[in-house]
Amino acid sequence: MNSSIENIHHLYWRAGFGPTVETFDGNSNKDVSEEVNKLFEKSKAFTPLEIPGWKMITLPELKKLTEEEKTAYKKQEKDTRATIINEIQDRQAHSESCLREKMTLFWIGLFACRIAKPDFILKYYNTISQNALGNFKDLLNGMIHNAALLQY
């Protein structure tokens, strides 16, 4: 492997979650600065994570439910949390915007908290992901108003 390919390989492991097969596509004359520009370009667009079919209910609404309905809601809540985690892992493994996903993971480590409500998880993840490559002031402002951190 020539040094340019090794540097690009290293870049994709540090700035993303590793290179894909398409990264090298048989071309061994790639420029590292060109690949850095590609990483930023592909990571510009923010796509919010959404889980269709999930609706959080309020505490007064929860109190009105029967025991069977409460059990069903709690199961749906648990399944939705698992779906969100799977979607996030899928984005990390297969997203074109690997730099955004890597930086989102970094900021999640800094703004660590335990979140049980799926709505709070989505808002938390989307706030961090949207601002992961932007201005720290905007990220911090979004996080101090985030329900997940306020609950924590």
SULVEN-V909245 format. One line per field, one symbol per residue. burial: # if it has 16 or more other C-alpha atoms within 10 Angstrom, else .. A space follows every 10 residues. Layout:
burial->???
This chain:
burial->....#..##. ##..#####. .......... .#......## ..#.....#. .......... .......... ..#...#..# #..#...#.. .#..###### #####.##.. ....#..### ########## ###.....#. .##..####. ..
